[in-house]
Structures are given as structure tokens and as C-alpha cells.
Amino acid sequence: MSAIDPSATVHPMAVVEEGARIGAGCAIGPFAIIGPEVTLAENVTVKPHAHVTGWTEIGAGCTIFSFASVGEVPQDLKYAGERTRLVIGRNCRIRENATLHTGTEQGGGVTRVGDNCLVMAGAHVGHDAQVGDNVILANYAGVAGHVVIEDNVIVGALSGIHQFVRVGEGAIIGGVSRVTHDVMPFGMVAASDGTLNGLNLIGLKRRGMSREDIAALREAYRILAESDAPLVDTARNLGTQSSSDAVRKLAAFFTETSGRNFLRPQ
């Protein structure tokens, strides 16, 4: 039978399938459906008509809004019914009609979303995606399978992130953008064709990055944009020469293996 904490509130018109684990202080609204392998940590709210299924773990304090579909099987033709997971961190908000899928065996078996994320209405997180903390996916943003999105990223409405793309920490993707290559940390994509058009300076200032680090990043970006050498070589030199942690983080991103190559600074 299901393990429902006595302090949880489950509407009589909700369906909690046998085997589900419902933590303290949870609230499940009418016509919500909770599958047999779902675990809700404490103080999770599942709004009316939401659907949480699959081998899915929802962190404490999350809210899943009406008509969201969380934990369904991947949209991958290679998926053959293997048992894979979806893990969502603490204090996330999954808005109306959003979809988040479990992983695939080929992709590591786990789709992950970090803490304090906002997945707005209609947004999608595909199989095996790895989404960091404090990420915002605006309305109808699409994150394809195997994508990596690092911490503090914003993906604008109606944007699409191609399979296997990495989006570095603190980057921002403008609305209606097509992103087919890796986006460097702190970068700004602000065109529909997925062009890297500078640094996310407003985001850096809001996060309290020092003026010295911002100046160092701006100089690093200039060097990357003007260099005729391969990006990896230029970035490696920047990483060894700079005293800025932010620049070293940026340089390290370029020296890691890329499945989609990199957007080049303009």
C-alpha cells in the first residue's frame, strides 16, 4: 500500500496509486494522479489535475501546477521500457502543462533538475537532461534530450535547445532562439539564429559579481572574439594567465569535451 504521512492532505478525488510515498505536509488536489513509484518529499503541493508518474522523486517544497505531466517515459524511439528515473530538487515550481521525462539507458538513466528552478507553462525537459540550480525555463522553452544546463541559466520563451548541447553557468538565452551549439558560461544568446552576442552583464551584476571579475570576463570575451586561433587553444591560454575565477571557469568550459562544438563569440 501507499505510504502517506498522516500530516499530508490528499483530496478524496485524487488518485494515489499503491506504492507511492507521500511526505509530511504534502497537499494533493482533486483529480491529481500520483503513480506507484513516485516519492514526494515534505511539503510538496500537487495542484488539481496534475500527473506525476514513473520512477520520480520530487524534492521538498516543490509545487506542481495543474495539467503538468511529470515523470512520463521519454520521447526517444530507442527507449524500450527500461526502468529509468526523474529527480527534481527542492523548492521547484513546475507550472501548467509543463512536461518532464525520465531518462534512457543510453543516456545514463536519470533526468535531473536542481533546486529552486522555475519551469514555466508548457516548457519541456527531455530525457537525460541535467539541469542545475536556480534555472528558469520560460513559457514553452524546449530542452531536448541529453542537454546540460548549468546553474543560474535563463532560457527565454519559445526557445529550443538542441540535443547534447551544454549551456554554461549564468548564461541567458533570449526568447525564440534556436540553440544548436554549446553556450559559454555567462554568455548571451539574443537572436533567433542562436548567435552568441556578448555577456549576460545584467545577470552578472544582479548576482553580485565583482567589477574586477566582470572586467576580466569582458576582456576574455574580446580576446576570444578577435582570436584567429581555435577557441580551445585561446581559452586554455586565458585560463592559465588569468587570476579571475570567473575567467578560469569560462576557459574550463571550452576545454571540456563538446558534443555540438561551441558558439563563437561575435
C-alpha positions in Angstrom: 0.0 0.0 0.0 1.0 3.7 -0.3 3.0 5.3 2.5 1.2 8.6 3.2 2.4 10.7 6.1 -0.5 11.4 8.5 0.1 15.2 8.1 -0.4 15.1 4.3 -3.7 16.2 2.8 -5.0 14.1 -0.1 -8.3 15.2 -1.7 -10.7 12.3 -1.9 -11.0 12.8 -5.7 -7.2 12.4 -6.1 -5.6 9.1 -7.1 -2.6 7.9 -5.2 -1.5 4.6 -6.5 -0.3 1.8 -4.4 3.4 2.1 -3.6 3.6 5.9 -3.8 5.4 7.6 -0.9 3.9 11.0 0.3 5.9 13.0 2.7 4.8 15.2 5.7 2.8 18.3 4.9 2.1 17.4 1.3 -1.1 18.6 -0.3 -2.6 16.7 -3.3 -5.6 18.4 -5.1 -8.6 16.8 -6.7 -8.1 14.8 -9.9 -4.3 14.7 -9.4 -2.7 11.4 -10.1 0.3 10.1 -8.3 2.0 7.0 -9.7 3.1 3.9 -7.8 6.9 4.7 -7.9 6.6 8.4 -7.0 8.2 9.8 -3.9 7.1 13.3 -2.7 9.4 14.8 0.0 7.9 17.0 2.7 5.6 20.0 1.8 5.1 19.2 -1.9 2.0 20.6 -3.4 0.4 18.9 -6.4 -2.4 21.0 -7.8 -5.7 19.7 -9.3 -5.3 17.6 -12.5 -1.5 17.3 -12.3 0.0 14.0 -13.2 3.2 12.6 -11.5 4.2 9.2 -12.6 7.3 7.0 -13.3 10.2 6.4 -11.0 10.1 10.0 -9.9 11.5 11.9 -6.8 10.2 15.3 -6.1 12.2 17.4 -3.6 10.8 19.3 -0.5 8.8 22.4 -1.0 8.0 21.9 -4.7 4.8 22.9 -6.4 3.4 21.1 -9.4 0.6 23.0 -11.1 -2.4 21.8 -12.9 -2.1 19.7 -16.0 1.7 19.3 -15.7 2.9 15.9 -16.7 5.9 14.9 -14.6 7.8 11.6 -15.0 6.4 10.1 -18.2 8.5 7.9 -20.4 11.0 9.5 -22.9 10.2 10.7 -26.4 13.0 8.6 -27.7 12.5 5.8 -30.3 15.3 3.8 -28.7 13.5 3.6 -25.4 12.5 0.0 -24.8 10.7 0.3 -21.5 13.8 0.2 -19.2 13.3 1.5 -15.7 14.7 5.0 -15.6 14.3 8.0 -13.2 13.4 11.6 -12.9 14.9 13.5 -9.9 13.7 17.0 -9.1 15.4 19.1 -6.4 13.9 21.3 -3.6 11.6 24.3 -4.0 11.0 24.0 -7.7 7.8 25.3 -9.4 6.5 23.2 -12.3 3.9 25.3 -14.0 0.8 24.4 -16.0 1.2 22.0 -19.0 5.0 21.6 -18.4 6.4 18.1 -19.3 9.5 16.5 -17.7 10.5 13.0 -18.7 12.6 10.2 -17.2 16.0 9.2 -18.7 17.1 6.4 -21.0 19.5 3.6 -20.5 21.8 5.0 -23.2 21.8 8.5 -21.6 22.7 7.4 -18.1 19.2 6.6 -16.9 18.4 9.8 -15.0 16.9 13.1 -15.8 17.8 15.7 -13.1 16.5 19.1 -12.2 18.3 21.0 -9.4 17.0 23.2 -6.6 15.0 26.4 -6.9 14.1 26.0 -10.6 11.1 27.5 -12.3 9.7 25.6 -15.3 7.1 27.8 -16.7 3.9 26.9 -18.5 4.3 24.5 -21.4 8.1 24.1 -21.1 9.7 20.7 -21.7 12.7 18.9 -20.1 13.6 16.0 -22.2 15.2 12.6 -21.3 18.6 12.5 -19.6 18.8 16.3 -19.4 20.9 17.6 -16.5 19.5 21.0 -15.2 21.3 22.8 -12.5 20.1 25.0 -9.6 18.2 28.3 -10.0 17.4 27.7 -13.6 14.4 29.4 -15.3 12.8 27.9 -18.4 10.3 30.4 -19.7 7.0 29.5 -21.3 7.2 26.8 -24.0 11.0 26.6 -23.9 12.2 23.2 -25.1 15.2 21.3 -23.6 15.9 18.3 -25.7 17.5 15.0 -24.6 21.0 14.9 -23.1 21.2 18.7 -22.7 23.3 20.0 -19.8 22.2 23.4 -18.3 24.4 24.7 -15.6 23.4 26.8 -12.6 21.7 30.2 -12.9 20.7 30.0 -16.5 17.6 31.6 -18.1 16.1 30.2 -21.2 13.7 32.5 -22.9 10.2 31.7 -24.1 9.7 29.5 -27.2 13.4 28.8 -27.4 14.8 25.3 -28.3 18.0 23.7 -27.0 19.3 21.0 -29.4 20.2 17.5 -28.1 23.6 17.2 -26.4 24.1 21.0 -26.1 25.7 22.4 -23.0 24.7 25.8 -21.6 27.2 27.2 -19.2 26.6 28.8 -15.8 25.0 32.2 -15.7 24.1 32.3 -19.5 20.9 33.7 -20.8 19.1 32.6 -24.0 16.8 35.2 -25.4 13.2 34.3 -26.5 12.5 32.4 -29.7 16.2 31.3 -30.1 17.4 28.2 -31.8 20.5 26.9 -29.9 22.4 24.2 -31.7 25.9 24.6 -30.2 27.3 25.0 -26.7 26.9 28.3 -25.0 29.8 29.5 -22.9 29.3 30.5 -19.2 28.0 34.0 -18.7 27.2 34.3 -22.4 24.1 35.9 -24.0 22.3 34.4 -27.0 20.0 37.2 -28.2 19.0 36.2 -31.8 16.7 33.7 -33.3 19.6 32.0 -35.2 21.3 31.2 -31.9 24.2 33.7 -32.2 26.4 34.5 -29.2 26.1 38.2 -28.9 28.0 39.1 -25.7 28.0 38.6 -22.0 25.0 38.4 -19.7 26.1 41.6 -17.9 22.8 42.3 -16.2 22.7 38.8 -14.8 26.3 39.1 -13.6 25.6 42.4 -11.8 22.4 41.0 -10.2 24.3 38.0 -8.9 26.8 40.4 -7.3 29.9 39.5 -9.3 32.7 41.9 -8.6 33.6 44.7 -11.0 37.0 43.1 -11.4 35.7 39.8 -12.5 33.2 41.4 -14.9 36.0 43.5 -16.4 38.2 40.3 -16.7 35.3 38.5 -18.4 34.8 41.3 -20.9 38.5 41.3 -21.8 38.4 37.5 -22.1 35.4 37.7 -24.4 37.1 40.3 -26.6 40.2 38.1 -26.9 38.1 35.0 -27.8 36.1 37.0 -30.4 39.2 38.5 -32.1 41.5 35.5 -32.0 42.1 33.5 -35.2 43.3 30.5 -33.2 41.0 27.6 -32.3 38.7 28.5 -29.4 40.0 25.7 -27.2 43.6 26.9 -27.6 42.7 30.5 -26.9 40.6 29.6 -23.9 43.3 27.4 -22.5 45.8 30.3 -22.6 43.2 32.6 -20.9 42.7 30.0 -18.1 46.4 29.8 -17.3 47.1 33.5 -17.5 44.0 35.0 -15.7 43.7 35.4 -11.9 39.9 35.7 -12.2 37.9 32.6 -11.1 35.2 33.6 -13.5 37.6 33.6 -16.4 39.1 30.3 -15.4 35.6 28.8 -15.2 34.8 30.1 -18.7 38.1 28.7 -20.0 37.5 25.3 -18.5 34.1 25.1 -20.3 35.9 25.3 -23.6 38.5 22.7 -22.8 35.8 20.1 -21.9 34.5 17.7 -24.5 31.7 19.1 -26.6 29.2 17.0 -28.5 28.0 20.0 -30.5 31.0 22.3 -30.8 30.8 25.9 -29.5 29.1 29.1 -30.3 31.9 31.5 -31.2 31.9 34.9 -29.6 30.9 37.7 -32.1 
